[in-house]
Amino acid sequence: MAKLTKLDTVEELAVGKTLPALGAYVASVGMEKALQDYSKEEALGLARAAVCSFLAEVAALRDLNDEVPM
């Protein structure tokens, strides 16, 4: 199992912002379907949704932080 790394503040916020994308993906597969019953393609789709959403949210939050003086 991979060791989790410490996330910075922006990354922590981005993790929370991925929930709608993950929820939408799970709903498209079927809410009644357990994760252990996902096909390989469905599991990869969930991972893809998480990673793509996370990266987009980090980029958006970092852009926002660059524009707003702290």
MOCORRA-V320443 format. One record per pair of residues at least 24 apart in sequence whose C-alpha atoms are under 6 Angstrom apart, sorted by sequence separation. I is the first residue (numbers start at 1). J is the second residue. D is the distance in Angstrom with one decimal. If there is no record, write none. Layout:
{{I,J,D} {I,J,D}}
This chain:
{{18,53,5.5} {18,54,5.8} {14,54,5.7} {14,57,5.1} {14,58,5.5}}
